[in-house]
Amino acid sequence: MGERVGITPKSWTAEFHHGVLHLGKRWYVVSAEIDERGHAEGVRLDGPYADKASAEAQAGRMGLGE
């Protein structure tokens, strides 16, 4: 496998992944399907949420729990 290019963490491979992202004064849930080559497909940004706990709770409700 070649070296990954972009912003996805190297630990995200060939699976559905999610994370909580802070932009400005709001929190978001970002999710994507990462293939074995490290390419992201179906990238989705949900939010905004008022705080980190709210974003994490929404990720859990979406079935994206770690």
N, CA, C and O atoms as a Tripos MOL2 file, in Angstrom:
@<TRIPOS>MOLECULE
protein
  264   263    66     0     0
PROTEIN
NO_CHARGES

@<TRIPOS>ATOM
      1 N           0.8520   -1.1790    0.0000 N.3       1 MET1
      2 CA          0.0000    0.0000    0.0000 C.3       1 MET1
      3 C           0.8940    1.2360    0.0000 C.2       1 MET1
      4 O           1.8990    1.2980    0.7080 O.2       1 MET1
      5 N           0.5010    2.2190   -0.8130 N.am      2 GLY2
      6 CA          1.2600    3.4580   -0.8680 C.3       2 GLY2
      7 C           1.0250    4.3240    0.3440 C.2       2 GLY2
      8 O           0.1540    4.0400    1.1660 O.2       2 GLY2
      9 N           1.7990    5.3740    0.4510 N.am      3 GLU3
     10 CA          1.6390    6.2830    1.5840 C.3       3 GLU3
     11 C           0.3470    7.0790    1.4400 C.2       3 GLU3
     12 O           0.0070    7.5350    0.3480 O.2       3 GLU3
     13 N          -0.3550    7.2380    2.5250 N.am      4 ARG4
     14 CA         -1.6400    7.9340    2.5190 C.3       4 ARG4
     15 C          -1.4340    9.4230    2.2880 C.2       4 ARG4
     16 O          -0.5000   10.0310    2.8120 O.2       4 ARG4
     17 N          -2.3250    9.9910    1.4960 N.am      5 VAL5
     18 CA         -2.3190   11.4220    1.2250 C.3       5 VAL5
     19 C          -3.6380   11.9800    1.7180 C.2       5 VAL5
     20 O          -4.6840   11.3720    1.4910 O.2       5 VAL5
     21 N          -3.6160   13.1060    2.3790 N.am      6 GLY6
     22 CA         -4.8460   13.7300    2.8370 C.3       6 GLY6
     23 C          -4.8980   13.8450    4.3450 C.2       6 GLY6
     24 O          -3.8710   13.7810    5.0210 O.2       6 GLY6
     25 N          -6.1110   14.0170    4.8700 N.am      7 ILE7
     26 CA         -6.2600   14.3000    6.2970 C.3       7 ILE7
     27 C          -6.7380   13.1120    7.1080 C.2       7 ILE7
     28 O          -6.8690   13.2240    8.3270 O.2       7 ILE7
     29 N          -7.0060   11.9680    6.4720 N.am      8 THR8
     30 CA         -7.5030   10.8280    7.2310 C.3       8 THR8
     31 C          -6.3710   10.1940    8.0310 C.2       8 THR8
     32 O          -5.2590   10.0530    7.5230 O.2       8 THR8
     33 N          -6.6420    9.8120    9.2720 N.am      9 PRO9
     34 CA         -5.5950    9.1650   10.0720 C.3       9 PRO9
     35 C          -5.1730    7.8330    9.4540 C.2       9 PRO9
     36 O          -6.0000    7.1340    8.8680 O.2       9 PRO9
     37 N          -3.9030    7.4820    9.5780 N.am     10 LYS10
     38 CA         -3.4060    6.2270    9.0130 C.3      10 LYS10
     39 C          -4.0880    5.0090    9.6200 C.2      10 LYS10
     40 O          -4.0900    3.9450    9.0010 O.2      10 LYS10
     41 N          -4.6660    5.1300   10.8080 N.am     11 SER11
     42 CA         -5.3490    4.0070   11.4360 C.3      11 SER11
     43 C          -6.7170    3.7400   10.8010 C.2      11 SER11
     44 O          -7.3240    2.7060   11.0800 O.2      11 SER11
     45 N          -7.2130    4.6400    9.9610 N.am     12 TRP12
     46 CA         -8.5250    4.4650    9.3250 C.3      12 TRP12
     47 C          -8.3330    3.7130    8.0210 C.2      12 TRP12
     48 O          -7.9620    4.3200    7.0160 O.2      12 TRP12
     49 N          -8.5760    2.4030    8.0060 N.am     13 THR13
     50 CA         -8.3940    1.6340    6.7820 C.3      13 THR13
     51 C          -9.5360    0.6630    6.5530 C.2      13 THR13
     52 O          -9.9270   -0.0700    7.4610 O.2      13 THR13
     53 N         -10.0710    0.6560    5.3400 N.am     14 ALA14
     54 CA        -11.0490   -0.3080    4.8370 C.3      14 ALA14
     55 C         -12.2370   -0.5370    5.7710 C.2      14 ALA14
     56 O         -12.7290   -1.6610    5.8690 O.2      14 ALA14
     57 N         -12.6960    0.4810    6.4410 N.am     15 GLU15
     58 CA        -13.8230    0.3710    7.3410 C.3      15 GLU15
     59 C         -14.5440    1.7130    7.4180 C.2      15 GLU15
     60 O         -14.0750    2.7230    6.8930 O.2      15 GLU15
     61 N         -15.7060    1.6970    8.0930 N.am     16 PHE16
     62 CA        -16.4330    2.9300    8.3510 C.3      16 PHE16
     63 C         -15.8820    3.5450    9.6290 C.2      16 PHE16
     64 O         -15.7630    2.8550   10.6420 O.2      16 PHE16
     65 N         -15.5490    4.8160    9.6010 N.am     17 HIS17
     66 CA        -14.9570    5.4930   10.7540 C.3      17 HIS17
     67 C         -15.6850    6.7980   11.0120 C.2      17 HIS17
     68 O         -16.3480    7.3480   10.1320 O.2      17 HIS17
     69 N         -15.5490    7.2790   12.2310 N.am     18 HIS18
     70 CA        -16.1360    8.5620   12.5800 C.3      18 HIS18
     71 C         -15.2490    9.2740   13.5860 C.2      18 HIS18
     72 O         -14.3810    8.6780   14.2240 O.2      18 HIS18
     73 N         -15.4960   10.5450   13.7010 N.am     19 GLY19
     74 CA        -14.7980   11.3480   14.6890 C.3      19 GLY19
     75 C         -15.6160   12.5880   14.9940 C.2      19 GLY19
     76 O         -16.5600   12.9180   14.2760 O.2      19 GLY19
     77 N         -15.2530   13.2530   16.0390 N.am     20 VAL20
     78 CA        -15.9000   14.4990   16.4290 C.3      20 VAL20
     79 C         -14.9280   15.6210   16.0910 C.2      20 VAL20
     80 O         -13.7460   15.5610   16.4290 O.2      20 VAL20
     81 N         -15.4390   16.6320   15.4280 N.am     21 LEU21
     82 CA        -14.6060   17.7130   14.9020 C.3      21 LEU21
     83 C         -15.0900   19.0500   15.4500 C.2      21 LEU21
     84 O         -16.2910   19.3170   15.4740 O.2      21 LEU21
     85 N         -14.1580   19.8860   15.8870 N.am     22 HIS22
     86 CA        -14.4970   21.2200   16.3910 C.3      22 HIS22
     87 C         -14.1090   22.2540   15.3380 C.2      22 HIS22
     88 O         -12.9440   22.3700   14.9570 O.2      22 HIS22
     89 N         -15.1040   22.9950   14.8800 N.am     23 LEU23
     90 CA        -14.8690   24.0670   13.8980 C.3      23 LEU23
     91 C         -15.4950   25.3440   14.4350 C.2      23 LEU23
     92 O         -16.7040   25.4060   14.6560 O.2      23 LEU23
     93 N         -14.6850   26.3390   14.6380 N.am     24 GLY24
     94 CA        -15.2000   27.5820   15.1890 C.3      24 GLY24
     95 C         -15.7140   27.3610   16.5940 C.2      24 GLY24
     96 O         -14.9760   26.8890   17.4580 O.2      24 GLY24
     97 N         -16.9570   27.6940   16.8310 N.am     25 LYS25
     98 CA        -17.5480   27.5280   18.1580 C.3      25 LYS25
     99 C         -18.5110   26.3510   18.2000 C.2      25 LYS25
    100 O         -19.2540   26.2040   19.1710 O.2      25 LYS25
    101 N         -18.5150   25.5100   17.1740 N.am     26 ARG26
    102 CA        -19.4630   24.4040   17.1020 C.3      26 ARG26
    103 C         -18.7490   23.0710   16.9050 C.2      26 ARG26
    104 O         -17.5930   23.0210   16.4850 O.2      26 ARG26
    105 N         -19.4600   22.0020   17.2170 N.am     27 TRP27
    106 CA        -18.9480   20.6350   17.0900 C.3      27 TRP27
    107 C         -19.7170   19.8930   16.0090 C.2      27 TRP27
    108 O         -20.9140   20.1180   15.8270 O.2      27 TRP27
    109 N         -19.0320   19.0100   15.2920 N.am     28 TYR28
    110 CA        -19.6210   18.2350   14.2070 C.3      28 TYR28
    111 C         -19.1990   16.7770   14.3400 C.2      28 TYR28
    112 O         -18.2020   16.4590   14.9880 O.2      28 TYR28
    113 N         -19.9880   15.8870   13.7040 N.am     29 VAL29
    114 CA        -19.6040   14.4870   13.5740 C.3      29 VAL29
    115 C         -19.1940   14.2930   12.1230 C.2      29 VAL29
    116 O         -19.9820   14.5660   11.2180 O.2      29 VAL29
    117 N         -17.9810   13.8300   11.8920 N.am     30 VAL30
    118 CA        -17.5110   13.5320   10.5410 C.3      30 VAL30
    119 C         -17.3880   12.0140   10.4260 C.2      30 VAL30
    120 O         -16.8890   11.3570   11.3400 O.2      30 VAL30
    121 N         -17.8420   11.4630    9.3090 N.am     31 SER31
    122 CA        -17.7750   10.0240    9.1060 C.3      31 SER31
    123 C         -17.4220    9.7310    7.6560 C.2      31 SER31
    124 O         -17.6920   10.5370    6.7660 O.2      31 SER31
    125 N         -16.8120    8.5640    7.4250 N.am     32 ALA32
    126 CA        -16.4270    8.1750    6.0720 C.3      32 ALA32
    127 C         -16.1220    6.6870    6.0160 C.2      32 ALA32
    128 O         -15.7690    6.0680    7.0200 O.2      32 ALA32
    129 N         -16.2640    6.1290    4.8260 N.am     33 GLU33
    130 CA        -15.8330    4.7680    4.5350 C.3      33 GLU33
    131 C         -14.4340    4.8970    3.9320 C.2      33 GLU33
    132 O         -14.2480    5.5670    2.9160 O.2      33 GLU33
    133 N         -13.4550    4.2510    4.5640 N.am     34 ILE34
    134 CA        -12.0750    4.3180    4.0970 C.3      34 ILE34
    135 C         -11.7190    2.9680    3.4810 C.2      34 ILE34
    136 O         -11.8210    1.9390    4.1480 O.2      34 ILE34
    137 N         -11.3010    2.9630    2.2070 N.am     35 ASP35
    138 CA        -10.9690    1.6950    1.5620 C.3      35 ASP35
    139 C          -9.5290    1.2850    1.8630 C.2      35 ASP35
    140 O          -8.7880    2.0070    2.5300 O.2      35 ASP35
    141 N          -9.1460    0.1050    1.3560 N.am     36 GLU36
    142 CA         -7.8180   -0.4380    1.6610 C.3      36 GLU36
    143 C          -6.6830    0.4090    1.0990 C.2      36 GLU36
    144 O          -5.5400    0.2650    1.5320 O.2      36 GLU36
    145 N          -6.9750    1.2880    0.1460 N.am     37 ARG37
    146 CA         -5.9620    2.1970   -0.3940 C.3      37 ARG37
    147 C          -5.9000    3.5150    0.3640 C.2      37 ARG37
    148 O          -5.0520    4.3640    0.0870 O.2      37 ARG37
    149 N          -6.8100    3.6780    1.3280 N.am     38 GLY38
    150 CA         -6.8270    4.9020    2.1170 C.3      38 GLY38
    151 C          -7.6750    6.0060    1.5310 C.2      38 GLY38
    152 O          -7.6010    7.1480    1.9840 O.2      38 GLY38
    153 N          -8.4860    5.6850    0.5240 N.am     39 HIS39
    154 CA         -9.3560    6.6880   -0.0770 C.3      39 HIS39
    155 C         -10.6820    6.7490    0.6740 C.2      39 HIS39
    156 O         -11.2820    5.7220    0.9940 O.2      39 HIS39
    157 N         -11.1180    7.9540    0.9430 N.am     40 ALA40
    158 CA        -12.3740    8.1540    1.6700 C.3      40 ALA40
    159 C         -13.5280    8.2760    0.6800 C.2      40 ALA40
    160 O         -13.4370    8.9940   -0.3160 O.2      40 ALA40
    161 N         -14.6140    7.5630    0.9720 N.am     41 GLU41
    162 CA        -15.8320    7.6750    0.1880 C.3      41 GLU41
    163 C         -16.9920    7.8990    1.1400 C.2      41 GLU41
    164 O         -16.9380    7.4960    2.3010 O.2      41 GLU41
    165 N         -18.0300    8.5360    0.6540 N.am     42 GLY42
    166 CA        -19.2050    8.7630    1.4800 C.3      42 GLY42
    167 C         -18.9180    9.6300    2.6860 C.2      42 GLY42
    168 O         -19.4940    9.4190    3.7540 O.2      42 GLY42
    169 N         -18.0390   10.5980    2.5320 N.am     43 VAL43
    170 CA        -17.7070   11.4890    3.6450 C.3      43 VAL43
    171 C         -18.9330   12.3250    3.9920 C.2      43 VAL43
    172 O         -19.5940   12.8920    3.1210 O.2      43 VAL43
    173 N         -19.2130   12.3830    5.2870 N.am     44 ARG44
    174 CA        -20.4050   13.0880    5.7510 C.3      44 ARG44
    175 C         -20.0480   13.9350    6.9690 C.2      44 ARG44
    176 O         -19.2890   13.5080    7.8400 O.2      44 ARG44
    177 N         -20.6060   15.1380    7.0150 N.am     45 LEU45
    178 CA        -20.4210   16.0400    8.1460 C.3      45 LEU45
    179 C         -21.8060   16.3610    8.6970 C.2      45 LEU45
    180 O         -22.6260   16.9630    8.0040 O.2      45 LEU45
    181 N         -22.0700   15.9620    9.9390 N.am     46 ASP46
    182 CA        -23.3520   16.2120   10.5820 C.3      46 ASP46
    183 C         -23.1770   17.2220   11.7050 C.2      46 ASP46
    184 O         -22.1720   17.2040   12.4150 O.2      46 ASP46
    185 N         -24.1390   18.0830   11.8600 N.am     47 GLY47
    186 CA        -24.0950   19.0770   12.9160 C.3      47 GLY47
    187 C         -24.6640   20.3750   12.4010 C.2      47 GLY47
    188 O         -25.3150   20.3960   11.3570 O.2      47 GLY47
    189 N         -24.4350   21.4370   13.1010 N.am     48 PRO48
    190 CA        -23.5560   21.5830   14.2650 C.3      48 PRO48
    191 C         -24.2430   21.1820   15.5740 C.2      48 PRO48
    192 O         -25.4690   21.1240   15.6700 O.2      48 PRO48
    193 N         -23.4120   20.9130   16.5640 N.am     49 TYR49
    194 CA        -23.8470   20.5950   17.9180 C.3      49 TYR49
    195 C         -23.2290   21.6130   18.8610 C.2      49 TYR49
    196 O         -22.1380   22.1230   18.6070 O.2      49 TYR49
    197 N         -23.9220   21.9040   19.9400 N.am     50 ALA50
    198 CA        -23.4990   22.9600   20.8620 C.3      50 ALA50
    199 C         -22.2130   22.6370   21.6130 C.2      50 ALA50
    200 O         -21.4560   23.5430   21.9620 O.2      50 ALA50
    201 N         -21.9570   21.3400   21.8660 N.am     51 ASP51
    202 CA        -20.7660   20.9690   22.6190 C.3      51 ASP51
    203 C         -20.2980   19.5730   22.2080 C.2      51 ASP51
    204 O         -20.9960   18.8590   21.4890 O.2      51 ASP51
    205 N         -19.1240   19.2010   22.6690 N.am     52 LYS52
    206 CA        -18.5250   17.9200   22.3040 C.3      52 LYS52
    207 C         -19.3800   16.7410   22.7590 C.2      52 LYS52
    208 O         -19.5390   15.7700   22.0190 O.2      52 LYS52
    209 N         -19.9280   16.8170   23.9590 N.am     53 ALA53
    210 CA        -20.7520   15.7310   24.4830 C.3      53 ALA53
    211 C         -21.9700   15.4920   23.5940 C.2      53 ALA53
    212 O         -22.3450   14.3440   23.3570 O.2      53 ALA53
    213 N         -22.5860   16.5580   23.1020 N.am     54 SER54
    214 CA        -23.7430   16.4230   22.2170 C.3      54 SER54
    215 C         -23.3570   15.7640   20.8990 C.2      54 SER54
    216 O         -24.0880   14.9150   20.3880 O.2      54 SER54
    217 N         -22.2170   16.1520   20.3530 N.am     55 ALA55
    218 CA        -21.7470   15.5490   19.0980 C.3      55 ALA55
    219 C         -21.4340   14.0720   19.2990 C.2      55 ALA55
    220 O         -21.7860   13.2430   18.4600 O.2      55 ALA55
    221 N         -20.7730   13.7360   20.4070 N.am     56 GLU56
    222 CA        -20.4590   12.3350   20.6790 C.3      56 GLU56
    223 C         -21.7290   11.5120   20.8960 C.2      56 GLU56
    224 O         -21.8040   10.3620   20.4630 O.2      56 GLU56
    225 N         -22.7200   12.0900   21.5600 N.am     57 ALA57
    226 CA        -23.9850   11.3910   21.7770 C.3      57 ALA57
    227 C         -24.6790   11.1320   20.4410 C.2      57 ALA57
    228 O         -25.2380   10.0560   20.2310 O.2      57 ALA57
    229 N         -24.6460   12.1050   19.5460 N.am     58 GLN58
    230 CA        -25.2650   11.9250   18.2270 C.3      58 GLN58
    231 C         -24.5350   10.8380   17.4410 C.2      58 GLN58
    232 O         -25.1790   10.0350   16.7660 O.2      58 GLN58
    233 N         -23.2220   10.7990   17.5130 N.am     59 ALA59
    234 CA        -22.4590    9.7520   16.8240 C.3      59 ALA59
    235 C         -22.8940    8.3830   17.3400 C.2      59 ALA59
    236 O         -23.0270    7.4450   16.5540 O.2      59 ALA59
    237 N         -23.1140    8.2570   18.6310 N.am     60 GLY60
    238 CA        -23.5760    7.0000   19.2070 C.3      60 GLY60
    239 C         -24.9670    6.6320   18.7220 C.2      60 GLY60
    240 O         -25.2350    5.4610   18.4510 O.2      60 GLY60
    241 N         -25.8630    7.6160   18.6080 N.am     61 ARG61
    242 CA        -27.2200    7.3580   18.1210 C.3      61 ARG61
    243 C         -27.2170    6.9520   16.6510 C.2      61 ARG61
    244 O         -28.1070    6.2280   16.2040 O.2      61 ARG61
    245 N         -26.2280    7.4120   15.9030 N.am     62 MET62
    246 CA        -26.1310    7.0930   14.4850 C.3      62 MET62
    247 C         -25.5500    5.7020   14.2570 C.2      62 MET62
    248 O         -25.4160    5.2590   13.1170 O.2      62 MET62
    249 N         -25.2050    5.0120   15.3530 N.am     63 GLY63
    250 CA        -24.6130    3.6920   15.2000 C.3      63 GLY63
    251 C         -23.1520    3.7510   14.8470 C.2      63 GLY63
    252 O         -22.6030    2.8150   14.2650 O.2      63 GLY63
    253 N         -22.5160    4.8600   15.2020 N.am     64 LEU64
    254 CA        -21.1200    5.0530   14.8560 C.3      64 LEU64
    255 C         -20.2080    4.8700   16.0440 C.2      64 LEU64
    256 O         -19.0500    5.2840   15.9980 O.2      64 LEU64
    257 N         -20.6920    4.2720   17.0950 N.am     65 GLY65
    258 CA        -19.8860    4.1240   18.3140 C.3      65 GLY65
    259 C         -18.6130    3.3660   18.0510 C.2      65 GLY65
    260 O         -18.5510    2.5090   17.1700 O.2      65 GLY65
    261 N         -17.5930    3.6900   18.8270 N.am     66 GLU66
    262 CA        -16.2830    3.0730   18.6360 C.3      66 GLU66
    263 C         -16.2780    1.6640   19.1460 C.2      66 GLU66
    264 O         -15.2550    0.9830   19.0690 O.2      66 GLU66
@<TRIPOS>BOND
     1     1     2 1
     2     2     3 1
     3     3     4 2
     4     3     5 am
     5     5     6 1
     6     6     7 1
     7     7     8 2
     8     7     9 am
     9     9    10 1
    10    10    11 1
    11    11    12 2
    12    11    13 am
    13    13    14 1
    14    14    15 1
    15    15    16 2
    16    15    17 am
    17    17    18 1
    18    18    19 1
    19    19    20 2
    20    19    21 am
    21    21    22 1
    22    22    23 1
    23    23    24 2
    24    23    25 am
    25    25    26 1
    26    26    27 1
    27    27    28 2
    28    27    29 am
    29    29    30 1
    30    30    31 1
    31    31    32 2
    32    31    33 am
    33    33    34 1
    34    34    35 1
    35    35    36 2
    36    35    37 am
    37    37    38 1
    38    38    39 1
    39    39    40 2
    40    39    41 am
    41    41    42 1
    42    42    43 1
    43    43    44 2
    44    43    45 am
    45    45    46 1
    46    46    47 1
    47    47    48 2
    48    47    49 am
    49    49    50 1
    50    50    51 1
    51    51    52 2
    52    51    53 am
    53    53    54 1
    54    54    55 1
    55    55    56 2
    56    55    57 am
    57    57    58 1
    58    58    59 1
    59    59    60 2
    60    59    61 am
    61    61    62 1
    62    62    63 1
    63    63    64 2
    64    63    65 am
    65    65    66 1
    66    66    67 1
    67    67    68 2
    68    67    69 am
    69    69    70 1
    70    70    71 1
    71    71    72 2
    72    71    73 am
    73    73    74 1
    74    74    75 1
    75    75    76 2
    76    75    77 am
    77    77    78 1
    78    78    79 1
    79    79    80 2
    80    79    81 am
    81    81    82 1
    82    82    83 1
    83    83    84 2
    84    83    85 am
    85    85    86 1
    86    86    87 1
    87    87    88 2
    88    87    89 am
    89    89    90 1
    90    90    91 1
    91    91    92 2
    92    91    93 am
    93    93    94 1
    94    94    95 1
    95    95    96 2
    96    95    97 am
    97    97    98 1
    98    98    99 1
    99    99   100 2
   100    99   101 am
   101   101   102 1
   102   102   103 1
   103   103   104 2
   104   103   105 am
   105   105   106 1
   106   106   107 1
   107   107   108 2
   108   107   109 am
   109   109   110 1
   110   110   111 1
   111   111   112 2
   112   111   113 am
   113   113   114 1
   114   114   115 1
   115   115   116 2
   116   115   117 am
   117   117   118 1
   118   118   119 1
   119   119   120 2
   120   119   121 am
   121   121   122 1
   122   122   123 1
   123   123   124 2
   124   123   125 am
   125   125   126 1
   126   126   127 1
   127   127   128 2
   128   127   129 am
   129   129   130 1
   130   130   131 1
   131   131   132 2
   132   131   133 am
   133   133   134 1
   134   134   135 1
   135   135   136 2
   136   135   137 am
   137   137   138 1
   138   138   139 1
   139   139   140 2
   140   139   141 am
   141   141   142 1
   142   142   143 1
   143   143   144 2
   144   143   145 am
   145   145   146 1
   146   146   147 1
   147   147   148 2
   148   147   149 am
   149   149   150 1
   150   150   151 1
   151   151   152 2
   152   151   153 am
   153   153   154 1
   154   154   155 1
   155   155   156 2
   156   155   157 am
   157   157   158 1
   158   158   159 1
   159   159   160 2
   160   159   161 am
   161   161   162 1
   162   162   163 1
   163   163   164 2
   164   163   165 am
   165   165   166 1
   166   166   167 1
   167   167   168 2
   168   167   169 am
   169   169   170 1
   170   170   171 1
   171   171   172 2
   172   171   173 am
   173   173   174 1
   174   174   175 1
   175   175   176 2
   176   175   177 am
   177   177   178 1
   178   178   179 1
   179   179   180 2
   180   179   181 am
   181   181   182 1
   182   182   183 1
   183   183   184 2
   184   183   185 am
   185   185   186 1
   186   186   187 1
   187   187   188 2
   188   187   189 am
   189   189   190 1
   190   190   191 1
   191   191   192 2
   192   191   193 am
   193   193   194 1
   194   194   195 1
   195   195   196 2
   196   195   197 am
   197   197   198 1
   198   198   199 1
   199   199   200 2
   200   199   201 am
   201   201   202 1
   202   202   203 1
   203   203   204 2
   204   203   205 am
   205   205   206 1
   206   206   207 1
   207   207   208 2
   208   207   209 am
   209   209   210 1
   210   210   211 1
   211   211   212 2
   212   211   213 am
   213   213   214 1
   214   214   215 1
   215   215   216 2
   216   215   217 am
   217   217   218 1
   218   218   219 1
   219   219   220 2
   220   219   221 am
   221   221   222 1
   222   222   223 1
   223   223   224 2
   224   223   225 am
   225   225   226 1
   226   226   227 1
   227   227   228 2
   228   227   229 am
   229   229   230 1
   230   230   231 1
   231   231   232 2
   232   231   233 am
   233   233   234 1
   234   234   235 1
   235   235   236 2
   236   235   237 am
   237   237   238 1
   238   238   239 1
   239   239   240 2
   240   239   241 am
   241   241   242 1
   242   242   243 1
   243   243   244 2
   244   243   245 am
   245   245   246 1
   246   246   247 1
   247   247   248 2
   248   247   249 am
   249   249   250 1
   250   250   251 1
   251   251   252 2
   252   251   253 am
   253   253   254 1
   254   254   255 1
   255   255   256 2
   256   255   257 am
   257   257   258 1
   258   258   259 1
   259   259   260 2
   260   259   261 am
   261   261   262 1
   262   262   263 1
   263   263   264 2
@<TRIPOS>SUBSTRUCTURE
     1 MET1         2 RESIDUE 1 A MET
     2 GLY2         6 RESIDUE 1 A GLY
     3 GLU3        10 RESIDUE 1 A GLU
     4 ARG4        14 RESIDUE 1 A ARG
     5 VAL5        18 RESIDUE 1 A VAL
     6 GLY6        22 RESIDUE 1 A GLY
     7 ILE7        26 RESIDUE 1 A ILE
     8 THR8        30 RESIDUE 1 A THR
     9 PRO9        34 RESIDUE 1 A PRO
    10 LYS10       38 RESIDUE 1 A LYS
    11 SER11       42 RESIDUE 1 A SER
    12 TRP12       46 RESIDUE 1 A TRP
    13 THR13       50 RESIDUE 1 A THR
    14 ALA14       54 RESIDUE 1 A ALA
    15 GLU15       58 RESIDUE 1 A GLU
    16 PHE16       62 RESIDUE 1 A PHE
    17 HIS17       66 RESIDUE 1 A HIS
    18 HIS18       70 RESIDUE 1 A HIS
    19 GLY19       74 RESIDUE 1 A GLY
    20 VAL20       78 RESIDUE 1 A VAL
    21 LEU21       82 RESIDUE 1 A LEU
    22 HIS22       86 RESIDUE 1 A HIS
    23 LEU23       90 RESIDUE 1 A LEU
    24 GLY24       94 RESIDUE 1 A GLY
    25 LYS25       98 RESIDUE 1 A LYS
    26 ARG26      102 RESIDUE 1 A ARG
    27 TRP27      106 RESIDUE 1 A TRP
    28 TYR28      110 RESIDUE 1 A TYR
    29 VAL29      114 RESIDUE 1 A VAL
    30 VAL30      118 RESIDUE 1 A VAL
    31 SER31      122 RESIDUE 1 A SER
    32 ALA32      126 RESIDUE 1 A ALA
    33 GLU33      130 RESIDUE 1 A GLU
    34 ILE34      134 RESIDUE 1 A ILE
    35 ASP35      138 RESIDUE 1 A ASP
    36 GLU36      142 RESIDUE 1 A GLU
    37 ARG37      146 RESIDUE 1 A ARG
    38 GLY38      150 RESIDUE 1 A GLY
    39 HIS39      154 RESIDUE 1 A HIS
    40 ALA40      158 RESIDUE 1 A ALA
    41 GLU41      162 RESIDUE 1 A GLU
    42 GLY42      166 RESIDUE 1 A GLY
    43 VAL43      170 RESIDUE 1 A VAL
    44 ARG44      174 RESIDUE 1 A ARG
    45 LEU45      178 RESIDUE 1 A LEU
    46 ASP46      182 RESIDUE 1 A ASP
    47 GLY47      186 RESIDUE 1 A GLY
    48 PRO48      190 RESIDUE 1 A PRO
    49 TYR49      194 RESIDUE 1 A TYR
    50 ALA50      198 RESIDUE 1 A ALA
    51 ASP51      202 RESIDUE 1 A ASP
    52 LYS52      206 RESIDUE 1 A LYS
    53 ALA53      210 RESIDUE 1 A ALA
    54 SER54      214 RESIDUE 1 A SER
    55 ALA55      218 RESIDUE 1 A ALA
    56 GLU56      222 RESIDUE 1 A GLU
    57 ALA57      226 RESIDUE 1 A ALA
    58 GLN58      230 RESIDUE 1 A GLN
    59 ALA59      234 RESIDUE 1 A ALA
    60 GLY60      238 RESIDUE 1 A GLY
    61 ARG61      242 RESIDUE 1 A ARG
    62 MET62      246 RESIDUE 1 A MET
    63 GLY63      250 RESIDUE 1 A GLY
    64 LEU64      254 RESIDUE 1 A LEU
    65 GLY65      258 RESIDUE 1 A GLY
    66 GLU66      262 RESIDUE 1 A GLU
